[in-house]
């Protein structure tokens, strides 16, 4: 079963967005938001928690170039944050 996402392309968009490319961020957001929202809603079961998790996911200032993070590792951080507060 194919996910429909080219993960290498998504990773490249994320890298460019981290460097400040707003067009890359917009494309990254458009390509990933629906899928991430569906996952967060399934996991958290409450829309306001899912939306809060997504706000944390898409905050690029958390992913400066000197941090070694994978694009999709941020979802767990957002979900964890929502569960703690």
LINTA-V380584 format. One line per field, one symbol per residue. phi: phi as a letter, one per 30 degrees, with the letter a starting at -180 (. if undefined). psi: psi as a letter, one per 20 degrees, with the letter a starting at -180 (. if undefined). burial: b if it has 16 or more other C-alpha atoms within 10 Angstrom, else e. Layout:
phi->???
psi->???
burial->???
This chain:
phi->.cdicddddddddddddddjdddddddedddceedddeddddddibedddddddeddcddddbdedccbdecdddddddeedddc
psi->pqiipnhgggggggghhhijohhgggggghhiggghggggggghjpghhghgghhhgjnhiilqhipnqqhiihghggggghhh.
burial->eeeeeeeeebeebbbbbbeeeeebbeebbebeeeebbeebbeebeeeebbbebbebbbeeeebeeeeeeebeebbeebbeebeee
